[in-house]
Amino acid sequence: MKTQHRTDTAITPSPRISTGIAGLDEILFGGLTQNRVYLVQGSPGTGKTTLAMQFLMQGVRTGEKGLYITLSETSEELREIASSHGWSIGDIELFQLINDGSLDPEAEQSILHPSEIELGETTRSIMDAVDRAQPARVVFDSLSELRLLAQSPLRYRRQILAIKNYFSTRQCTVLLLDDKTSEGSDERLHSIAHGVITLEQIAQDFGKERRRLNVVKMRGLKFHGGFHDFILDTGGLKVFPRLIAADHGRDFLAVARSTGSLGLDRLMGGGLVPGTSTLFVGPSGIGKTTLSVCAMLSALERGEHAAFYLFDEGLGTLFSRSAALGMDVRPYIENGQLHIHRIDPAELAPGEFAHMLRTAVETQGVSFVVIDSLNAYLHAMPGEKFLTLQMHELLSYLNQQGVTTVLVLGQHGLIGEVRSDVDLSYLSDATVLLRFFEATGRLYRAITVIKSRTNDHAQTIHELRLGRQGVQVGEALEGFEGVLSGLPSYRGSTSMMDAQG
C-alpha cells in the first residue's frame, strides 16, 4: 500500500489595515484583515455612514483607492455629510445607483416582475463600477435596498453570496452597511460576512443619548468583546475601548507619601500610598474636598502631576475656598502640573470618562487623581448599567499604573443618622470617615480611618479643624463617647483644639 506524505505549508496571515478610527483599531488589535467582506449594522442615525467615510478616507491617506456605492443616499447628500465634519471626499469615487432614469415611467415593463429585472441590473451595475474603479476599499450602502429588491430571503442570500464571491477575486476590503430596518432577525448575514460590527443608539431618561459599539464576530482575529462607548461629533466617530485593567500594568514604588498634614499622616499610618485609592466619606460641608485638595497640593509640591475631576461644584468656588485655607492651586494650573476638568456627567458616557483618565495617566504623566464626587458620577447617569463595576475596573487600572487616587463620597444628613445611597467603601483601599458632632454648645468635626489595606492606621477618633492654617488634626477624643453618632457624651478631660491654643 502506497503511503501518501502530506506537506503542511505555513499560512501567512493576511495583513491588517486601519479603519481610520483609533479606538476601533485598538479593539480589533490593529484593524481589519485585508481583502475581506465586513458587515456594519445599526439603526438609522447611529453613525454607519460616518464610519464608512472614515474607513475610505484612511485608505486615501495610505494611497488606496476608495469607492462608495450608494443605493439609499445621493452623492450630494454624502458630500454634505462629509462637509459637516470638515472633510473633503473628492479623492473618493462615488457611485450612485439611484438616478432620475430609474424613476422614468417609460422604463417600466409588465412581462416580468420589475424587482427581478432591477435586482439583476443592480448587481451588474455594482460589479461594473468596481471593475472600472479598481478600488482597494469599497463601501456598499445599504443592504436594505437590496433586500427590498430581492423580496425573498433565498434570493437575497444568493445575491449577497454572489457579491461576496465577486469581491473575493478583486483584492478589496468591503464594508456592507445595513440599517436593520427589515422585520425579524437577519442573522443569516452574520454567517456570510467575515466580521460583524453593530452600532447602537440608546435614549436616556436625562441627558444626551448614548452610543455604543459591539464587535459581534471576527473570523480568525482576536478582539475585545463587549460594548464600547463612542460619540458621533464633528470630526467623525470617536470610539472609547472598554477598559480592561489587566491589560495595563507597570512597575512602581509603593511607599507612603505625605498628605500635607502631619496629623492626617499619623492617622493614616504614614500617608497615601501610590497604587491605592482612598475614599473620603461624610456629609456635605464636612471638608472632604478640602482634604482632597490638601493631599493633592502636597503631591504637586513634590513635583508630581495631578488631575482633578470636578462633578459637583464650580471652579470659582473651588479656587476661592482653597485659597482662603492657604491652599492656592492656580499656580500649578499655570505651570501645567495640574489639570482640572469640570465634568457634566449628563453629557458624558462612562467609557469617555475612562478614556479621559487613561489619556491623563498615559499621555500627560498624571500620578495623582481626585474624583469629586462619586455621587454625581453615579446619580447623573441613572440609565447606565453596571456603573459600580465600571468604577471598580477604573480604580484597578489606576492602581496598576501606580496612581494615587482620592475619591469623595457624600452622605445624607448632618447630625445623628447619616446614610449613603450607595456603599462604595469596598472599592477603596483606605476609607476616611468624617462626622459633625455637637459639644459645649458648638459644632465640631471628627475624623477617623476605618480601613486601610496598606498601612497600620490609628484606631482613634480625632477632632478635625479647617482654617487658614490648612488641615489640622487634634488629639484623640478619648474623653467622649458616641462621637460618630453626632451627639456624644463627655466622660473625660479631653480639651478641644480651640481651648488648647
N, C-alpha and C positions, 0 to 999 in steps of 0.2 A: 504494500500500500504506500503510495507516494505521500510524503509529508509536505504540507504547504507551510512555508515560513512567512509570517506576517511582519512586515516592517512598519513600525509606527513612526510617523514623522511629526515633529513638534509643530503645533499650530500657532502661528504668530498672531497674537491678539490684534484686533483692528484698532487703529489709533483713535484717540478721543478728540473731540472738537468742543470748543467752548460754546455755551448757549448765549453768551453775551450778558448774562446775569450772574454776578459773582457769587451770590448766596446760593443760587440753584446749582452752580458748578460745584460748590462745596458739598452740597447734599449728595451730588452724583459722583463725588470723589474725582472730579476733573472734567466732567462734561458728558456728552453723549457719544456713543460709538458711531463712528463714521459710516455712511452708506447704509443706513437702516431707516425703517419707517416707524415713526412715533405718533401716538395719539395724544392730543391735548384736549381735555374735556372741561366744560364749565358752562354754567348758565350765562345768558347774555349779561354783559357788564362786569364780568369777573376779571377781564384783562387778557383774554386769549389773543386778540389781535395785536395788542401792545407787546406781549411776549414774543409773538411770531416776528414782529418787526425788529425787535432787539436781536433775535436769532439771525435774521438776514443781514442786519447791519454789522454784526460781528463778523460775518463771512466777508463782507466788503472790506472791513479793516484788515483781514488776513489774506486778501487777494482772491477770494472765492466769489464766483458769480451767483447772484440770488434771483429767484423767480417767485413772485407772489401770484398765485392763481385764485381769483375770487369769483364766486358764484352769488354771494349774498350782498356785497357792497360794491359800489362803483370805484373806479380809480381815483376820482376826485375826492370821494369820502375818505379813502385811505391816505391821500396826501394831506387832507385836513387833520386827520388823527395824528399823523407824523408831525405836522406843523405845531399842533398843540403841545407837543413835547419838546419843541425846538429842534426837530430833526429835519434833515433833507434826505429823501429816499430816491433822489434822481439816479443813483447808481444801481437801484434795484429795478428789475424789469417787472412791470405789472401786466398781467393778462386777465382781462375782464371777459367772462363768458356770457354775461347778461348784456345785451345791447338792444338798440332800437329795433333791429331786424327781427329779433325773437318775439316782438310784440305785434308784428305785422299780421293782420288777419288773412292777407293773401297767401301767407306761407303755410297756413293750416291745411290739412288734408283729412279725409274721413275714412280711407280704406283700412289703415292700421290705427291702433290706439296711439295718440300723439306721444305718450310717455315712452313707448317702445322706440320711436324714432329719436326723440330727444335724448334718451339715455345713451344710446349708441353714439349719437353725434357729440354729446358732451364728453364721453370718454375719449373719442378720437381727437377732439379738439385739445383735450389736456395733453395727450401724447404728442400731438403735432407741436404744441407750444414748447414742450420740453425738448423735443428733437431740434427745434430751431434755436432755442436759447442755450442749450448745453450747460445747465446750471450745476453747481455743486451743492446748493441748498435750495430746497423748494418748500413753500407753504401752500397748502390747499385749504381754502376757506369757502364753504364749510361742507361737511358731510351731510348736514341736514337737508340741503338742497338735492344732493344725490339720492338720499333716502326717499324723498318725495317722488322723484322721477322713477325710481325702481318699483315702488308700490308694493312689492312683496319682499319679505325678509330673505328669501332664497336668491332672488335676482340681485338684491342689494349686496349680499355677501359675495356673490360671484363677481360683481363689479369691483368691490373692494379688493378681492384677491387678484383680479386682473390688473388693477392699478399697482398693487404691491409687487406682483411679479414683473411688471413692466419696469418699475423703478429699480428693482434688484439688478437689472442689467445696465443701468445708466450711471452708476457710480455717483449717486447723490443722496444727501441726507434729507429726509422728508418729514415735515410736521403736518399731520392731518388734524384740522380743528373741528370740533363737534360741540354744538351748543346745547346738547341734551334735551332738545325740545320734543323728541319722539316719545310716544306713550310707552310705559313699561321699561323694563331693563334692556339695555343694549350691550350686554357683556360679551356678545359674540365678537365685537370689535376688539376687545382686550386680547382674545386669543390670536388675532391676526397680527396685531401690532407688536413690534419688538419691545416697546416700552409704553407705559401709560402714565400720564401726569394729569391730575384733576385739580381744578381751581374752584374755590368756594367763596361765596359772599354771604355773610351772616348778619342779619339785622339785630341790633341791640335794643334793649329797653331804654337805654340812655347813652348818649354819645354817638360817635360815628360808627358806621358798620365795620365789622371785622372781616378780613380776607385771610384765607389760609390755603396752603398748597399741600398736596399729598402725592408722593411717587408711589403709585399702586404696583407697578411692575417694571422691571428692567432685566431683560434676559442676559444672563452671564455677567451682570455688573453688580458690584457692591454699592449700596446706597443707604442713606439714613432714612429709615422708615418713619411713619407717624406724620402728624400735621405740623407744618411750619408756617408761621405768620408771614404775611407780606403786605406791602402797601402799594397802591397804584397812585402815583403822583406825577407831577411834571418831571419829565426825565425818564419815565418808564417804571417797570416793576422793581421793587427792592425787596428781596427775599431775606428773611432772618432765620437761618437754620436753627432747629430745635437744639437747645443747649444740652450737651451730654458731658457732664463733669468729668467722667472717666477719661475722656479724650484730651483733657487739658491739665497737665500736671507738671510741676517743676520743683527743683530743689530750692530750699530757703532756710534761713537760720531762725529757729523758733525760740527767741529769747525775749522775756518780758520787757516792755518799754513803758516809760512813764506816761501817765495820763495828763501831766501838767499840774497835778495836785498831789502833794506828798501824803495827805490824809487819805485820799482815794486810792493811791498806790498801796498804802499799808492795808487798807480794807480789802483790796483785790488780790493781795499776795504778791505784789510787785508791779502790777500794771497790766497793760494789754499785750497779748502775745500774737505776733504775726501768724497768719494761717488759722485764726479763730474769729468767731463772731460773738459780740457782746450785746445783750439786749437790755436797754434801759426802759423799765416799765413803771407806770404810775399815772395819777390823774393829771388833768390839764393844769398847767401853770406850776407844776412841781419843780421843774428845772431839767427835764430830760434833754431838751435841745441844748441848753447851756452846758451840761456835762459833755454832750457830744462835741460841741464846738471847742471846749477846753481841751479834750483829748486830741482833736484834730489839729488844733493850734500847736500843741506840743510836737506832733509829728511834722508839721510844717517847719517848725524851728529846728528840727533835726535834719532838715533838707529833703524830706520826703515830698512826694506829690500826692495830692488828695482830690477826691471828688465828692461833692455834697449834692444829694438828690432830694430836693425840697418839694414835698407834696402839699403841705398844709398851709403855710404862711407865706407872705410876700418877702421878696428880697430886701426891701427897705426896712421892714420890721426886724429881720434877722441882723442886718448890718448895724442898725441903731442900738438894738438891745445888747449885742455882743460888744460894741464899742463902749457902752455905758458900764459894762462889767470889766473893762480893761482888756478886752479880747478882740481887738480890731483885726479883721481878716482881709480887709480890702487891699493892703499892700501885697499880699500873696496872690490875689487875683491879678493884680497888675504885672507881677513878675512871672506869671504863668504857672506857678506851683499849684494853685487851687482852681478847680473848675466847679462852679456852682450851676446846677441845672434846675430851673423851675419847671416842674412836671405837671401837666394836666392829664391825669390818667384816663379821663373820659375820651381823650383823643389818642391814646397810646395803647398799642397791643402789648401783651406780656412779652412776646418774642422780640419786639422792638426795644423794650426796656432792657432785656438781657443783652441785646446787641450793643446798646449804648455802654453798658458796663464792660463788655468784652473789649470794645474799642478803647475805653479809658485805660484798662489794665494793659492790654497788649500793644497799643499804639502810643498812648500818652505817658506810660510808665507810672500810672497811679498805683500806690501801695496802701492807701488808707481811704476807706469808703464809708460814708454816712448815708443811711436811708431814713428819712424823716417825713412821714411815718408809715408804718405797715398798715395802720387803719385805713388811711386814704387809698393806699395801693390795693387793698383787698375789697373795700366797700365801693369804690368808684367803678368797679368792673363786675357788677353782680351777674352778668350773663356769662362770664367766663367760668369754665370748669377747671377743677384741679389746680387752682392758683397756689394753694399751700404746697402742693407737690412741686410746682414750678419754682417756688421760692426756695424749697429745700435743695433743688438741683442748682439753683443760682448760688446759694451760700456754699454748697460743696465745691463749686467751681472756684469761687473766691478764696476759699480755704486752701485748695490745692495750688493756687497761684501765689500763696504766701501773703495775701492781702489781709490787713487788719480791718474788720468790718464792725461798724456800730449800727445797731438797729434801735428805732424808737417805737414803742407801742403804748398808746394812750389807753386809759381806763375810765369808765364812767364813775361819777361820784367824787366827792371831795373828802368829807369826814365820815367815818363809820364804814358802812358797807361799800366796797369798791369792787367793780367787776369788769371783765373784758368780754367783748362779743366773741372773740376767738382766742384760743390758747396756743400761742406760738413759742412758748418758752422752751419746748423740746427742740426747736430748731437751732437755738443758740448754744454756744459752748459755755457762756457765762451769762448769768442773769442778775442784774442790779435792780433792787426793788426800792421805790421811793414812796413815802407817805406823808401826808399832813397829820399833825396831831396838835391838840389843844392842851396848854399847861399854863398855869398862873395868869389866866385871862388873856393869853396871847396865842397866835397861830405859829407853829414851828414846822420844820421839815425834818424828816428822818430818812436815813439811808442804811441799807444793809445788802450784803451779797448773799443770795440764796442758793447759788450754784456756780461752780467753776470746774471745768473738766481738766484744766491745765495747771492751776495754781492752788496752793494751800491757803485759802482765803480765810478772813476773820469770820467768826460766828456771831459777832456782836452787832447791836443796833446803835447807830451814831446820829448825832444831830448834824444837819447839813445847812450851811449858811452860804447864800449867794449875795455878793456885793461888789464894790469897786475893787476889792482885793481878789476878786475871782471866786473860785470854788474853795470853800473851807469845810473841813470835816472835823467835828469836835470829838471829845472823848466819848467812850461808850456810855449809853444811857442806862447804867446799872441800877439807878435808883427808881426806875419806872417799870411798871408792868402794864401790858396792853397797849404799847405804843403803836403797833401796826393796826390796831382796831380804830385808832384815831382818838380814843377817849381813855387815856392811860390813868392809872392811879399811881400816886407818888409813895415810894416805900424806902427812900434813902436820902442821901445828901448830895447827889449829883447836881452841880450848878450848870446852868445854861451858858452858852457862849457869850451872850450879851452881858452876863454877870461876871465873866472871867477876865474881861479887859479891865 
